[in-house]
Amino acid sequence: MRQIKEPEGIDFVIESKPLTNTKRKEISELIKTLKNKKAARKRRIKRNKKTVENP
């Protein structure tokens, strides 16, 4: 993905609404879940590599 260049004299300003506490918690839980899945996948791959290297 490339960065969009701003034409001279024009500024792209994006203002987003502040997150509510419930949305903030939902996002935090999603991130935590994704990190746990990624860590579990890495552990599984390491375990598989050890069994293949040492039959």
C-alpha positions in Angstrom: 0.0 0.0 0.0 1.4 3.3 -1.0 1.1 6.6 0.8 -1.1 9.2 -0.9 0.8 12.4 -1.8 -1.0 15.6 -0.9 -1.3 18.2 -3.7 0.3 21.5 -2.9 -2.0 23.8 -0.9 -4.4 21.0 0.1 -4.3 19.2 3.4 -6.1 15.9 3.9 -7.3 16.0 7.5 -9.3 13.0 8.8 -11.1 13.5 12.1 -12.6 10.4 13.7 -15.1 10.2 16.5 -13.6 9.3 19.9 -14.1 5.6 20.8 -16.6 4.7 23.5 -15.4 2.5 26.4 -17.4 -0.4 25.1 -15.8 -0.1 21.6 -12.4 0.3 23.1 -12.9 -2.9 25.2 -14.1 -4.8 22.1 -11.1 -3.8 20.1 -8.8 -4.7 23.0 -10.3 -8.2 23.3 -10.1 -8.7 19.5 -6.4 -7.8 19.5 -5.7 -10.0 22.5 -7.5 -12.9 20.8 -5.5 -12.5 17.5 -2.2 -12.3 19.4 -3.0 -15.5 21.3 -3.9 -17.3 18.1 -0.6 -16.1 16.5 1.4 -17.2 19.5 -0.2 -20.6 19.5 0.5 -21.1 15.8 4.1 -20.2 16.4 4.4 -22.7 19.2 2.8 -25.4 17.1 5.2 -24.7 14.2 8.3 -24.9 16.6 7.0 -28.2 18.0 6.6 -29.6 14.5 10.1 -28.6 13.5 11.6 -30.3 16.5 9.8 -33.6 15.7 10.8 -33.5 12.1 14.5 -32.7 12.9 14.7 -35.4 15.6 12.8 -38.4 14.3 
